[in-house]
Amino acid sequence: MIAVSMTEFRKHYKEYLERSETERVILTNKGKTYELLPKKRITDEMYFSNPGVIRALRESEEDVKAGRVTRYTVEELRQRMGL
């Protein structure tokens, strides 16, 4: 993993884009942190190539359409999660 400022990233963006193919590249800017993820890593490794995830998303969409949802405020979610 490597962490670089946005200024450094702008100066050498091609290098960091290439590095993101094989390692995590973290960008920092004004106290905020971002991760550079190539499209291949997002789709192939994380979510959309996983049949179980696709199935769960489709089931969730059906639940919403059928009204099988429970709404929570942010505070209620924090309480339920023990945060």
MARSELUM-352551 format. One record per residue: x negated, y, z negated of N, C-alpha, C in turn. Coordinates in Angstrom, 3 decimals. Atoms other than C-alpha are relative to their C-alpha. Last residue first. Layout:
<rs>
{n_u->X&n_v->Y&n_w->Z&ca_u->X&ca_v->Y&ca_w->Z&c_u->X&c_v->Y&c_w->Z}
...
</rs>
This chain:
<rs>
{n_u->0.995&n_v->-1.066&n_w->-0.250&ca_u->22.077&ca_v->2.742&ca_w->-17.853&c_u->0.264&c_v->1.221&c_w->-0.841}
{n_u->0.832&n_v->-0.196&n_w->1.180&ca_u->23.862&ca_v->-0.366&ca_w->-19.120&c_u->-1.085&c_v->1.052&c_w->0.192}
{n_u->1.338&n_v->0.490&n_w->-0.294&ca_u->25.163&ca_v->-1.366&ca_w->-15.692&c_u->-0.958&c_v->0.181&c_w->-1.169}
{n_u->-0.101&n_v->1.422&n_w->-0.355&ca_u->28.826&ca_v->-1.068&ca_w->-16.702&c_u->-1.372&c_v->-0.623&c_w->0.234}
{n_u->-0.371&n_v->0.755&n_w->1.200&ca_u->28.104&ca_v->2.223&ca_w->-18.464&c_u->0.024&c_v->-1.492&c_w->0.295}
{n_u->1.166&n_v->-0.023&n_w->0.910&ca_u->26.251&ca_v->3.642&ca_w->-15.460&c_u->0.282&c_v->-0.822&c_w->-1.253}
{n_u->1.009&n_v->0.918&n_w->-0.539&ca_u->29.074&ca_v->2.531&ca_w->-13.174&c_u->-1.228&c_v->-0.066&c_w->-0.895}
{n_u->-0.478&n_v->1.364&n_w->0.255&ca_u->31.644&ca_v->4.232&ca_w->-15.390&c_u->-0.997&c_v->-1.032&c_w->0.526}
{n_u->0.194&n_v->0.273&n_w->1.430&ca_u->29.576&ca_v->7.447&ca_w->-15.329&c_u->0.461&c_v->-1.425&c_w->-0.349}
{n_u->1.430&n_v->0.226&n_w->0.210&ca_u->29.367&ca_v->7.383&ca_w->-11.551&c_u->-0.261&c_v->-0.352&c_w->-1.460}
{n_u->0.747&n_v->-1.248&n_w->-0.018&ca_u->33.130&ca_v->7.001&ca_w->-11.382&c_u->-1.475&c_v->-0.351&c_w->-0.206}
{n_u->0.652&n_v->-0.403&n_w->1.228&ca_u->34.514&ca_v->3.603&ca_w->-10.520&c_u->-0.607&c_v->1.383&c_w->0.180}
{n_u->0.738&n_v->-1.268&n_w->-0.058&ca_u->36.942&ca_v->2.397&ca_w->-7.888&c_u->-0.537&c_v->0.343&c_w->-1.385}
{n_u->-0.127&n_v->-0.681&n_w->1.277&ca_u->37.963&ca_v->-1.244&ca_w->-7.694&c_u->-0.863&c_v->1.246&c_w->0.075}
{n_u->1.148&n_v->-0.781&n_w->0.456&ca_u->38.578&ca_v->-2.797&ca_w->-4.305&c_u->0.310&c_v->0.593&c_w->-1.365}
{n_u->0.597&n_v->0.727&n_w->1.125&ca_u->40.857&ca_v->-5.463&ca_w->-2.869&c_u->-1.286&c_v->0.694&c_w->-0.438}
{n_u->-0.211&n_v->-0.714&n_w->1.254&ca_u->42.846&ca_v->-3.034&ca_w->-0.721&c_u->-0.554&c_v->-0.698&c_w->-1.219}
{n_u->-1.114&n_v->0.605&n_w->0.725&ca_u->43.173&ca_v->-5.437&ca_w->2.206&c_u->0.264&c_v->0.685&c_w->-1.344}
{n_u->-1.211&n_v->-0.119&n_w->-0.810&ca_u->41.030&ca_v->-3.262&ca_w->4.460&c_u->1.231&c_v->-0.514&c_w->-0.735}
{n_u->-0.375&n_v->-1.416&n_w->-0.025&ca_u->38.402&ca_v->-2.940&ca_w->1.706&c_u->1.301&c_v->0.185&c_w->0.772}
{n_u->-0.487&n_v->-0.366&n_w->1.334&ca_u->38.332&ca_v->-6.696&ca_w->1.125&c_u->0.471&c_v->1.445&c_w->-0.029}
{n_u->-1.355&n_v->0.550&n_w->0.120&ca_u->38.050&ca_v->-7.327&ca_w->4.870&c_u->0.603&c_v->0.346&c_w->-1.356}
{n_u->-0.866&n_v->-0.821&n_w->-0.847&ca_u->35.040&ca_v->-5.000&ca_w->5.070&c_u->1.450&c_v->-0.473&c_w->-0.086}
{n_u->-0.212&n_v->-1.268&n_w->0.700&ca_u->33.472&ca_v->-6.791&ca_w->2.115&c_u->0.903&c_v->0.923&c_w->0.795}
{n_u->-0.970&n_v->0.264&n_w->1.068&ca_u->33.944&ca_v->-10.160&ca_w->3.811&c_u->0.320&c_v->1.286&c_w->-0.761}
{n_u->-1.314&n_v->0.194&n_w->-0.645&ca_u->32.209&ca_v->-8.828&ca_w->6.911&c_u->1.086&c_v->-0.265&c_w->-1.040}
{n_u->-0.469&n_v->-1.299&n_w->-0.493&ca_u->29.321&ca_v->-7.483&ca_w->4.828&c_u->1.378&c_v->-0.114&c_w->0.642}
{n_u->-0.430&n_v->-0.779&n_w->1.164&ca_u->28.988&ca_v->-10.788&ca_w->2.946&c_u->0.512&c_v->1.379&c_w->0.420}
{n_u->-1.256&n_v->0.573&n_w->0.490&ca_u->28.886&ca_v->-12.752&ca_w->6.215&c_u->0.550&c_v->0.816&c_w->-1.166}
{n_u->-1.021&n_v->-0.345&n_w->-0.997&ca_u->26.208&ca_v->-10.458&ca_w->7.667&c_u->1.371&c_v->-0.496&c_w->-0.469}
{n_u->-0.266&n_v->-1.427&n_w->0.166&ca_u->24.166&ca_v->-10.796&ca_w->4.459&c_u->1.099&c_v->0.438&c_w->0.961}
{n_u->-0.717&n_v->-0.180&n_w->1.255&ca_u->24.430&ca_v->-14.582&ca_w->4.529&c_u->0.360&c_v->1.458&c_w->-0.248}
{n_u->-1.423&n_v->0.331&n_w->-0.165&ca_u->23.490&ca_v->-14.693&ca_w->8.199&c_u->0.818&c_v->0.182&c_w->-1.269}
{n_u->-0.371&n_v->0.983&n_w->1.013&ca_u->20.200&ca_v->-12.846&ca_w->7.507&c_u->1.492&c_v->-0.294&c_w->0.112}
{n_u->0.245&n_v->1.299&n_w->-0.615&ca_u->18.997&ca_v->-11.083&ca_w->10.650&c_u->0.378&c_v->-1.130&c_w->-0.961}
{n_u->-0.923&n_v->0.332&n_w->-1.061&ca_u->20.657&ca_v->-7.859&ca_w->9.539&c_u->-0.305&c_v->-1.283&c_w->0.765}
{n_u->-1.433&n_v->0.175&n_w->0.120&ca_u->19.127&ca_v->-7.448&ca_w->6.154&c_u->0.662&c_v->-0.688&c_w->1.182}
{n_u->-0.769&n_v->-0.419&n_w->1.161&ca_u->15.516&ca_v->-7.161&ca_w->5.223&c_u->1.449&c_v->-0.461&c_w->0.008}
{n_u->0.400&n_v->0.515&n_w->1.301&ca_u->12.951&ca_v->-8.883&ca_w->7.341&c_u->0.993&c_v->0.279&c_w->-1.105}
{n_u->0.411&n_v->1.396&n_w->0.021&ca_u->14.139&ca_v->-8.631&ca_w->10.903&c_u->-0.223&c_v->-0.537&c_w->-1.398}
{n_u->-0.990&n_v->0.920&n_w->-0.537&ca_u->16.191&ca_v->-5.446&ca_w->10.826&c_u->-0.404&c_v->-1.461&c_w->-0.155}
{n_u->-1.329&n_v->-0.229&n_w->0.549&ca_u->14.191&ca_v->-3.206&ca_w->8.516&c_u->0.966&c_v->-1.073&c_w->0.482}
{n_u->-0.036&n_v->0.428&n_w->1.397&ca_u->10.760&ca_v->-4.629&ca_w->9.263&c_u->1.383&c_v->0.170&c_w->-0.603}
{n_u->0.110&n_v->1.456&n_w->0.063&ca_u->11.316&ca_v->-4.380&ca_w->13.015&c_u->0.076&c_v->-0.497&c_w->-1.441}
{n_u->-1.316&n_v->0.586&n_w->-0.257&ca_u->12.497&ca_v->-0.782&ca_w->12.714&c_u->-0.044&c_v->-1.517&c_w->-0.126}
{n_u->-0.252&n_v->0.235&n_w->-1.421&ca_u->9.169&ca_v->0.232&ca_w->11.188&c_u->1.346&c_v->-0.694&c_w->0.172}
{n_u->-0.340&n_v->1.368&n_w->-0.358&ca_u->9.484&ca_v->1.413&ca_w->7.597&c_u->0.214&c_v->-0.118&c_w->1.507}
{n_u->-0.031&n_v->0.108&n_w->-1.445&ca_u->7.766&ca_v->4.530&ca_w->6.241&c_u->0.240&c_v->-1.457&c_w->0.365}
{n_u->0.773&n_v->1.111&n_w->-0.541&ca_u->8.643&ca_v->4.855&ca_w->2.588&c_u->0.189&c_v->-0.047&c_w->1.503}
{n_u->-0.666&n_v->0.699&n_w->-1.095&ca_u->9.665&ca_v->8.159&ca_w->1.042&c_u->-0.876&c_v->-1.161&c_w->0.431}
{n_u->0.735&n_v->1.119&n_w->-0.559&ca_u->8.782&ca_v->9.938&ca_w->-2.199&c_u->0.849&c_v->-0.714&c_w->1.034}
{n_u->-0.864&n_v->1.088&n_w->-0.456&ca_u->9.892&ca_v->13.355&ca_w->-3.402&c_u->-0.856&c_v->-1.065&c_w->0.678}
{n_u->-0.522&n_v->0.775&n_w->1.112&ca_u->7.821&ca_v->15.732&ca_w->-5.522&c_u->0.940&c_v->-1.131&c_w->0.383}
{n_u->-0.641&n_v->-0.865&n_w->0.986&ca_u->7.308&ca_v->18.272&ca_w->-2.762&c_u->0.687&c_v->-0.784&c_w->-1.118}
{n_u->-0.239&n_v->-1.364&n_w->-0.441&ca_u->6.511&ca_v->15.661&ca_w->-0.122&c_u->0.777&c_v->0.754&c_w->-1.072}
{n_u->-0.426&n_v->-0.873&n_w->1.092&ca_u->5.104&ca_v->12.196&ca_w->-0.628&c_u->0.128&c_v->1.421&c_w->0.531}
{n_u->0.201&n_v->-1.419&n_w->-0.287&ca_u->4.932&ca_v->9.495&ca_w->2.032&c_u->0.505&c_v->0.809&c_w->-1.188}
{n_u->-0.852&n_v->-0.865&n_w->0.807&ca_u->4.482&ca_v->5.827&ca_w->1.131&c_u->-0.365&c_v->1.446&c_w->0.321}
{n_u->0.496&n_v->-1.363&n_w->-0.083&ca_u->3.060&ca_v->3.442&ca_w->3.726&c_u->1.018&c_v->0.886&c_w->-0.710}
{n_u->-0.926&n_v->-1.060&n_w->0.405&ca_u->3.552&ca_v->-0.221&ca_w->2.925&c_u->-0.691&c_v->1.344&c_w->0.112}
{n_u->0.029&n_v->-0.326&n_w->1.422&ca_u->1.310&ca_v->-2.547&ca_w->4.891&c_u->0.998&c_v->1.108&c_w->-0.295}
{n_u->0.623&n_v->1.063&n_w->0.799&ca_u->1.133&ca_v->-4.411&ca_w->8.213&c_u->-0.055&c_v->0.287&c_w->-1.492}
{n_u->-0.350&n_v->1.322&n_w->-0.536&ca_u->3.325&ca_v->-2.488&ca_w->10.661&c_u->-0.505&c_v->-1.126&c_w->-0.901}
{n_u->-1.285&n_v->0.401&n_w->0.582&ca_u->3.092&ca_v->0.640&ca_w->8.494&c_u->0.473&c_v->-1.349&c_w->0.530}
{n_u->0.219&n_v->0.678&n_w->1.288&ca_u->-0.597&ca_v->0.817&ca_w->9.414&c_u->1.306&c_v->-0.493&c_w->-0.601}
{n_u->0.583&n_v->1.318&n_w->-0.262&ca_u->0.297&ca_v->1.606&ca_w->13.030&c_u->-0.190&c_v->-0.781&c_w->-1.297}
{n_u->-1.046&n_v->0.786&n_w->-0.657&ca_u->2.614&ca_v->4.448&ca_w->12.021&c_u->-0.511&c_v->-1.415&c_w->0.273}
{n_u->-0.906&n_v->0.473&n_w->1.044&ca_u->-0.065&ca_v->5.659&ca_w->9.608&c_u->1.178&c_v->-0.783&c_w->0.573}
{n_u->0.672&n_v->0.977&n_w->0.857&ca_u->-2.741&ca_v->5.841&ca_w->12.316&c_u->0.969&c_v->-0.583&c_w->-1.030}
{n_u->0.134&n_v->1.233&n_w->-0.791&ca_u->-0.387&ca_v->7.583&ca_w->14.748&c_u->-0.644&c_v->-1.114&c_w->-0.834}
{n_u->-1.234&n_v->0.781&n_w->-0.036&ca_u->0.615&ca_v->10.135&ca_w->12.101&c_u->-0.133&c_v->-1.310&c_w->0.762}
{n_u->0.427&n_v->1.319&n_w->-0.487&ca_u->-2.928&ca_v->11.344&ca_w->11.407&c_u->1.190&c_v->-0.941&c_w->0.164}
{n_u->1.316&n_v->-0.056&n_w->-0.638&ca_u->-2.550&ca_v->15.091&ca_w->10.831&c_u->-0.369&c_v->-1.306&c_w->0.682}
{n_u->-0.098&n_v->-0.782&n_w->-1.246&ca_u->1.182&ca_v->14.910&ca_w->10.171&c_u->-1.328&c_v->0.030&c_w->0.753}
{n_u->-0.722&n_v->0.806&n_w->-0.989&ca_u->0.678&ca_v->12.116&ca_w->7.619&c_u->0.082&c_v->0.730&c_w->1.341}
{n_u->0.927&n_v->1.023&n_w->-0.486&ca_u->-1.966&ca_v->14.132&ca_w->5.769&c_u->0.665&c_v->-0.857&c_w->1.078}
{n_u->1.036&n_v->-0.724&n_w->-0.744&ca_u->0.409&ca_v->17.080&ca_w->5.488&c_u->-0.992&c_v->-0.978&c_w->0.603}
{n_u->-0.544&n_v->-0.290&n_w->-1.333&ca_u->3.261&ca_v->14.764&ca_w->4.509&c_u->-1.023&c_v->0.743&c_w->0.846}
{n_u->-0.851&n_v->-1.188&n_w->-0.048&ca_u->1.130&ca_v->13.527&ca_w->1.639&c_u->0.538&c_v->0.179&c_w->1.415}
{n_u->0.596&n_v->-1.193&n_w->-0.605&ca_u->-0.188&ca_v->9.987&ca_w->1.619&c_u->1.001&c_v->1.151&c_w->-0.045}
{n_u->-0.874&n_v->-1.155&n_w->0.184&ca_u->0.419&ca_v->6.804&ca_w->-0.368&c_u->-0.709&c_v->1.227&c_w->0.550}
{n_u->0.699&n_v->-1.278&n_w->-0.022&ca_u->-1.131&ca_v->3.523&ca_w->0.749&c_u->1.028&c_v->1.110&c_w->-0.163}
{n_u->-0.847&n_v->-1.175&n_w->0.000&ca_u->0.000&ca_v->0.000&ca_w->0.000&c_u->-0.892&c_v->1.238&c_w->0.000}
</rs>
